Amino acid sequence: MKRLAKFATPWWLGGVALAAAGVIVARLAAPAFGGAARPAVELAGELLALGGLAVIAVGVSRRVQQGSAR
């Protein structure tokens, strides 16, 4: 379990939560909408998921720049 402790940073936790929320919106909530709203909700969920991945990438980039890549 100690191997995964390095991932318990605010960047990783926030990014994973944001990405998971985006997937839930895009895959579970969007089909409930009909008509013109469905593509918009799907797009919002996909952008939210990509935002979560971007947050993780920023966190990894900062950790590498600080020299603690381990």
Secondary structure as UniProt FT lines:
FT   HELIX           2..5
FT   TURN            6..7
FT   HELIX           10..24
FT   HELIX           25..29
FT   HELIX           30..32
FT   TURN            35..36
FT   HELIX           37..65
FT   TURN            66..67
//
